[in-house]
Amino acid sequence: MRAWQLNELGEPADQLQLVEVDPPQPRPDQVLLDIEAVGLSFPNVLMCRGEYQVKTTFPYTPGGESAGIIAALGDAVTGLVVGQRVMAMGGGLEEQAVVGATSVWPVPERLSSVKAAAIPVNYGTTWFALHDRAHLQAGETLLVTGAAGGVGSAAIQLGKAAGATVIAVAGGDEKVARCRDLGADHVVDHHQTEDFVDVVRDLSGGGVDVAYDPVGGDVLHRVRRCMAWDGRLLVIGFVQGIPDIPANHVLLKNYSVVGVHWGASLARDPQSLDRQMRAVLDLAATGEVDPLVYPPFGFEQGAVGLQALADRQTYGKAVVTVR
């Protein structure tokens, strides 16, 4: 079978190679997937560069979230059947993969494999952030920065599903339109209004209850000025760099700065993954979750797709179709 592999650190387009490898065999507690689609995320880029908090081991195949058809079951696996279409935490830019049976979920009929592959990381992170960390309540106001990106678009949909009023911040007419299509109640174009604090305060009646910020850098300093009394500022990531947060501002406005490290949380509470994924898939079955996906890349374009994500040329989720 074929797989994209990296054997030397660098940019995906420079170092990833499409190679022939031996097909994997499932252990008793695993399933073998014929992969149909793979979701890509920015940590995949950082792993290629050697810049992620986990050391890259070679050969490295990007991915980590996929959708496909069960080709074989380990002897100890129950509750799944060969031929079933599923979503998985696992698998990557390869034609087949073995995945632990507890990290596989049947896909609702209305959800394509491309969109299913866009769910695990973005919606898992966001469900954990909004519900397990911020305890978002119906009627509260949610501010989302980087709102046309992968996790940002997930935050719009999960925020609306929770009954929040969502204020999205994105840059440019196309991304603003996509945020509106996702259901955001208000959208601020930061290309036109770089310092969006006054606009957000007006829209929220003085400040937001929860802020979801995957951008960091100077944007987080604008976000903290948008916080309401007793608000919760969720630190998701640092696309624009890691900012220093003044403790006196946190004290004076009585808001909380809340870290969101979903991956580490799963290591401490492995059973939470199944709860989160089932909750998101229930919303996908009703259409309340419908991932925003950039036009998918073909399998032979795997390195190109990951480089496009690295160069911030995509919106929503970058997905590669395998078969």
Protein Blocks (a to p, Z undefined) as FASTA:
>chain_A
ZZdddfbecdfklmgccdddddddddfkbccdddfbdcddfklmmmmnopafbdcddddd
eejiacdddfbdcfkbghiaehiacddeeddddfbdcddfklcccddfklcfklmmmmmm
mmmmmmmmmmmmnopaehiacddehklmmklmmmmmmmmmnopacddddedjklmmmmmm
nopabdcdfklmmblmlmmmmmnoopafbdcdfkgmmllmmmmmmpcehiacddfbjfno
padddfklmmmnopacddddfklmmmmmmmlmmmmmmmmmmmmmnopaccdddddddfkl
mmmmmmmmmnopaghjddddfZZ
